[in-house]
Amino acid sequence: MSRAGRLAALAAVVLVASAHIGSPDTYFEGSAGPYRLRVIVRSPGVVPGLAQITVRLLDEGRARTVSVLPVYWDPRTAAPPPPDTARIVSGDSSVYSAALWLMTGGSYSVQVTVAGPAGTGTAIVPVQAIATRRLELQKPLAVGLAAVGAFLFLGMLTIVRAAAREAVLPPGMEPDARRGVIGWVAAGLGGVLLLGAVWGGRGWWNAVDSGFSRQLYHPLASAAAVRLDGGRAVLRFSIVDSAWRQHRVTPLIPDHGHLVHLFLIRDGLDAFAHLHPVFVDSSDFDATLPPLPAGRYRVYADITRESGFAETLSDTITLASPAGAWRMSDPDDAWWMGNGQRATGNVDKLADGSRMTWDRSEAPLVAGQDAPLRFTVAAPGDRPTALEPYMGMAGHLMLTRDDGAVFVHLHPLGTISWAAQQTFLLRGPADTVFGTVGRRLTEMERRGAMTGESVGSTVSFPYAFPRPGKYRLWVQVQRAHRILTAAFDAEVQ
């Protein structure tokens, strides 16, 4: 579309919780004090823009009030406005709805406060507000604006001509030919001035448009490359963006004990790896590749910045031959390889002989509606079993559409980054120096080492598929100190 055709206000599609690809909304399930709740943040259409917030109380009983408040990450900004009170959705007393203005691009925490008979509690839901592209100007609106502009232009010329021809005449006197010529000359000069103003406005608009284009969100530029090191295939993932190299963005913080969560998905979806590369320097991270088959792989890297901004970087690599002997870079690394056939059922056998079942009905999955992502693990012989925390969570779920247009990394908390949530809990008004909150979070994770406590045999994830299509899901849990991966296929209508 030409610049002249962009006469509407600059608009942007805003992705919230953009630590994913093709999945703009935020899903959170947790507690606000004594109240269990599920929060969905629907992305606004512009920045500034209104985010639609839905809060569902999961326990029986009714709250007196539910309020929501967006807080920008930078403590140097102005104090936030008073919270907005959410209203009960008609027909369901457990669901509340509100709309929040996100005024600045970047990372926010949405504070959801519930007050009721059991007291008051607050949940922190981190979200990102970013502009990613313009909305095209609709043709009917463009035609209407052009017609109004032409009417105003001709009307102004008419006013100028009439004023020059008749303004100095006594009441009741008709203008002569000389006054008529003066009127037309004034109209001509006025037209030149108006055209100059229109041309100047066009230049101003193009300058604003160019400035807006430079501010559109793009994930940090990154690159992935594979090399052989002592007979082993090593993947180096590098952040090569100039903003990163020049320290113009906040540094990385650990999420579940790792600065980078790296995912490799082979075309055809028959091979998958979840790796945690080791720190080489501030821009480079290395991970030894497991014995994956040759082929082209999509590479996704989940990172969280100290501002609470979580994003997914991506690239592709091609393995010319199967990776050699594997010595894992981190104990939390795991990989999976299918048998070449699509999974068709709701049960998958795990590597230790146990089974994982996707607890879902025969009802079809529908885009935009809550998905029944609940999984149960049974030991061999269908004996009850107990899972252990895997990187502090009962489980991790990664899903992708077969064309790569959607990639999401889920936890039982939802789509949010746990580290991003912690930055808002840990940050104080004086924390304006890069690295302060990151060091505090690193120390907290070091003290709170993973435990082997049981988390039951069932794990669930709040989510709704954003688009129709065919998806593959990988669910990872830990049992008897072993990381286990199950794969399921789904078709979303």
Residue pairs with C-beta under 8 A, 6 or more apart in sequence:
1 136
1 137
3 202
3 205
3 206
3 209
4 202
5 137
5 142
6 134
6 137
6 205
6 209
7 137
7 142
7 145
7 146
8 135
8 137
8 138
8 141
8 142
8 145
10 134
10 208
10 209
10 212
11 45
11 46
11 134
11 135
12 45
12 46
12 47
12 131
12 132
12 133
12 134
12 135
12 216
13 24
13 43
13 45
13 131
13 132
13 133
13 135
14 24
14 43
14 44
14 45
14 46
14 47
14 49
14 102
14 129
14 130
14 131
14 132
15 24
15 43
15 128
15 130
15 132
15 217
16 24
16 25
16 26
16 41
16 42
16 43
16 44
16 51
16 127
16 128
16 129
17 23
17 24
17 25
17 26
17 41
17 126
17 127
17 128
17 310
17 415
17 416
18 24
18 128
18 130
18 217
18 310
18 311
18 312
19 128
19 302
19 304
19 310
19 311
19 312
19 409
19 415
19 417
19 420
20 312
20 406
20 407
20 408
20 409
20 415
21 300
21 312
21 314
21 404
21 405
21 406
21 407
21 408
22 401
22 405
22 406
22 407
22 466
22 467
23 406
23 407
23 408
23 415
23 466
24 43
24 466
25 40
25 41
25 42
25 43
25 415
25 464
25 466
26 39
26 40
26 41
26 125
26 126
26 127
26 414
26 415
26 416
27 38
27 39
27 40
27 414
27 415
27 416
27 462
27 463
27 464
28 38
28 39
28 40
28 41
28 123
28 125
28 413
28 414
28 415
28 416
28 462
29 36
29 37
29 38
29 39
29 58
29 412
29 413
29 414
29 462
30 36
30 37
30 123
30 413
30 414
31 37
31 121
31 123
32 112
32 113
32 114
32 121
32 122
32 123
33 114
33 118
33 119
33 120
33 121
33 122
34 118
34 119
34 121
35 57
35 59
35 63
35 114
35 116
35 118
35 121
36 57
36 58
36 59
37 55
37 56
37 57
37 58
37 112
37 114
37 123
38 55
38 56
38 58
38 414
38 462
39 53
39 54
39 55
39 56
39 110
39 112
39 123
39 125
40 53
40 54
40 56
40 464
41 51
41 52
41 53
41 110
41 125
41 127
42 51
42 52
42 53
42 54
43 51
44 50
44 51
44 52
44 102
44 129
45 135
46 131
47 102
47 103
47 104
47 105
47 129
47 130
47 131
48 101
48 102
48 103
48 104
49 101
49 102
49 129
50 99
50 100
50 101
50 102
51 70
51 99
51 100
51 101
51 102
51 110
51 127
51 129
52 97
52 98
52 99
53 68
53 86
53 97
53 98
53 99
53 100
53 110
53 112
54 89
54 95
54 96
54 97
55 66
55 68
55 86
55 95
55 96
55 97
55 98
55 112
55 114
56 94
56 95
56 96
57 63
57 66
57 94
57 95
57 96
57 114
58 94
61 116
61 117
61 118
62 93
62 94
62 116
63 96
63 114
63 115
63 116
64 115
64 116
64 117
65 85
65 113
65 114
65 115
65 116
66 85
66 86
66 96
66 98
66 112
66 113
66 114
66 115
67 83
67 84
67 85
67 86
67 98
67 112
67 113
67 115
68 83
68 84
68 86
68 98
68 100
68 110
68 111
68 112
68 113
69 80
69 81
69 82
69 83
69 84
69 100
69 110
69 111
69 113
70 80
70 100
70 101
70 102
70 108
70 109
70 110
70 111
70 127
71 80
71 108
71 109
71 110
71 111
71 424
72 80
72 103
72 104
72 106
72 107
72 108
73 106
73 107
73 108
73 109
73 307
73 308
73 309
73 423
73 424
73 427
74 106
74 307
74 432
75 427
75 428
75 429
75 430
75 431
75 432
76 432
77 104
83 111
83 113
84 98
84 99
84 100
85 98
86 96
86 97
86 98
87 96
87 97
87 98
88 95
88 96
89 95
89 96
89 97
100 110
102 108
102 127
102 129
104 129
105 129
105 130
105 131
105 215
105 217
106 128
106 129
106 130
106 307
106 309
107 126
107 127
107 128
107 305
107 307
107 308
107 309
107 310
107 420
108 126
108 127
108 128
108 129
109 124
109 125
109 126
109 127
109 308
109 421
109 424
110 124
110 125
110 126
110 127
111 122
111 123
111 124
111 125
112 122
112 123
112 125
113 120
113 121
113 122
114 120
114 121
114 122
114 123
124 421
124 424
124 425
125 416
125 421
126 308
126 310
126 416
126 417
126 420
126 421
126 423
126 424
128 309
128 310
128 311
130 217
131 212
131 215
131 216
131 217
132 216
132 217
133 216
134 212
153 194
153 198
156 190
156 194
157 187
157 190
157 191
157 194
158 187
160 186
160 187
160 190
161 183
161 184
161 186
161 187
161 190
162 183
163 186
164 182
164 183
164 185
164 186
164 187
165 175
165 179
165 180
165 182
165 183
165 186
166 175
166 179
166 183
169 175
169 179
175 183
219 311
219 312
219 313
219 314
220 239
220 241
220 243
220 244
220 249
220 303
220 311
220 313
221 239
221 240
221 241
221 242
222 237
222 238
222 239
222 240
222 241
222 301
222 313
222 314
222 315
223 237
223 238
223 240
223 315
224 235
224 236
224 237
224 238
224 299
224 315
224 316
224 317
225 235
225 236
225 238
225 317
226 233
226 234
226 235
226 236
226 289
226 317
226 319
227 233
227 234
227 236
228 234
228 324
231 324
231 325
232 288
232 289
232 323
232 324
232 325
232 326
232 327
233 288
233 289
233 319
233 323
233 324
234 286
234 287
234 288
234 289
235 262
235 264
235 275
235 277
235 286
235 287
235 288
235 289
235 299
235 317
236 280
236 284
236 285
236 286
237 260
237 262
237 277
237 284
237 285
237 286
237 287
237 299
237 301
237 313
237 315
238 283
238 284
238 285
239 245
239 283
239 284
239 313
240 283
243 249
244 283
245 283
247 434
249 305
249 307
249 309
250 305
250 306
250 307
250 309
250 434
251 282
251 305
251 306
251 434
251 435
251 438
252 259
252 260
252 303
252 304
252 305
252 306
252 438
253 259
253 304
253 305
253 306
253 419
253 423
253 437
253 438
253 441
253 442
254 419
254 441
254 442
254 445
255 261
255 302
255 303
255 304
255 310
255 417
255 418
255 419
255 420
256 391
256 392
256 393
256 418
256 419
257 332
257 391
257 392
257 445
257 450
258 276
258 330
258 332
258 391
259 279
259 285
259 303
260 276
260 277
260 285
260 301
260 302
260 303
261 274
261 276
261 301
261 302
261 303
261 409
262 273
262 274
262 275
262 276
262 277
262 285
262 287
262 299
262 300
262 301
263 272
263 273
263 274
263 275
263 299
263 300
263 301
263 302
263 398
263 407
263 409
264 271
264 272
264 273
264 275
264 289
264 292
264 297
264 298
264 299
264 317
265 271
265 272
265 297
265 298
265 300
265 400
265 404
265 407
266 272
266 292
266 293
266 295
266 296
266 297
267 295
267 296
267 297
267 298
268 295
269 338
269 400
269 402
269 472
270 293
270 337
270 338
270 339
270 340
271 292
271 293
271 295
271 297
271 335
271 336
271 337
271 338
272 335
272 336
272 337
272 398
272 474
272 485
272 487
273 289
273 290
273 292
273 333
273 334
273 335
273 336
274 333
274 334
274 335
274 396
274 398
274 474
274 476
274 485
275 287
275 289
275 290
275 329
275 330
275 333
275 335
276 287
276 329
276 330
276 332
276 333
277 285
277 286
277 287
277 329
277 330
278 285
278 286
278 287
278 329
278 330
279 285
280 286
286 329
287 329
287 330
287 333
288 326
288 327
288 328
288 329
289 319
289 323
289 326
290 323
290 326
290 328
290 333
290 335
291 322
291 323
291 324
291 325
291 326
292 319
292 322
292 323
292 335
292 337
293 319
293 322
293 337
294 319
294 320
294 321
294 322
295 318
295 319
296 316
296 317
296 318
297 316
297 317
297 318
297 319
298 314
298 316
298 400
298 404
298 407
299 314
299 315
299 316
299 317
300 312
300 313
300 314
300 407
300 409
301 312
301 313
301 314
302 310
302 311
302 312
302 409
302 417
303 310
303 311
303 312
303 313
304 310
304 417
304 419
304 420
304 423
305 311
306 423
306 434
306 435
306 437
306 438
307 423
308 417
308 420
308 421
308 423
308 424
309 420
310 416
310 417
310 419
310 420
312 407
312 409
314 407
332 390
332 391
332 483
334 476
334 483
334 485
335 485
336 474
336 485
336 487
338 487
342 489
343 472
343 487
343 488
343 489
344 489
346 357
346 358
346 359
346 360
346 488
347 355
347 356
347 357
347 358
348 355
348 356
348 486
348 487
348 488
349 355
350 356
350 377
350 479
350 484
350 485
350 486
351 482
351 484
351 485
352 479
352 480
352 482
352 484
353 379
353 380
354 377
354 378
354 379
354 380
354 385
354 479
354 484
355 377
355 378
355 382
356 375
356 376
356 377
356 475
356 477
356 484
356 486
357 375
357 376
357 377
357 378
358 373
358 374
358 375
358 488
359 372
359 374
359 375
359 376
359 458
360 372
360 374
361 372
364 491
364 493
365 371
365 465
365 490
365 491
365 492
365 493
366 465
366 492
366 493
367 464
367 465
367 466
367 467
367 468
367 492
367 493
368 464
368 465
368 466
369 464
370 462
370 463
370 464
371 463
371 464
371 465
373 397
373 410
373 460
373 461
373 462
373 463
373 473
374 458
374 459
374 460
374 461
375 395
375 458
375 459
375 460
375 475
375 477
375 486
376 457
376 458
377 385
377 387
377 457
377 458
377 477
377 479
377 484
378 384
378 385
378 457
379 385
384 457
385 457
385 479
386 454
386 455
386 456
386 457
386 479
387 394
387 395
387 454
387 455
387 456
387 457
387 459
387 477
387 478
387 479
388 452
388 453
388 454
388 455
388 478
388 479
388 480
388 481
389 450
389 451
389 452
389 453
389 455
389 478
390 396
390 476
390 477
390 478
390 483
391 450
392 418
392 450
393 411
393 412
393 413
393 418
394 412
394 455
394 456
394 459
394 477
395 411
395 412
395 459
395 461
395 475
395 476
395 477
396 409
396 410
396 411
396 475
396 476
397 409
397 410
397 411
397 461
397 473
397 474
397 475
397 476
398 407
398 408
398 409
398 410
398 473
398 474
398 476
399 406
399 407
399 408
399 410
399 471
399 472
399 473
399 474
400 406
400 407
400 408
400 471
400 472
401 407
401 467
401 469
401 470
401 471
402 469
402 470
402 471
402 472
403 469
405 467
405 469
406 465
406 466
406 467
406 469
406 471
408 415
408 463
410 461
410 463
411 418
411 461
412 459
412 460
412 461
413 421
414 461
414 462
414 463
415 463
419 441
422 441
422 444
423 437
423 441
426 437
426 440
426 441
426 444
427 437
431 437
452 481
459 475
459 477
465 471
465 490
465 492
467 492
468 492
468 493
469 491
469 492
470 489
470 490
470 491
470 492
471 489
471 490
471 491
471 492
472 487
472 488
472 489
472 490
473 487
473 488
473 489
473 490
474 485
474 486
474 487
475 485
475 486
475 487
475 488
476 483
476 484
476 485
476 486
477 483
477 484
478 484
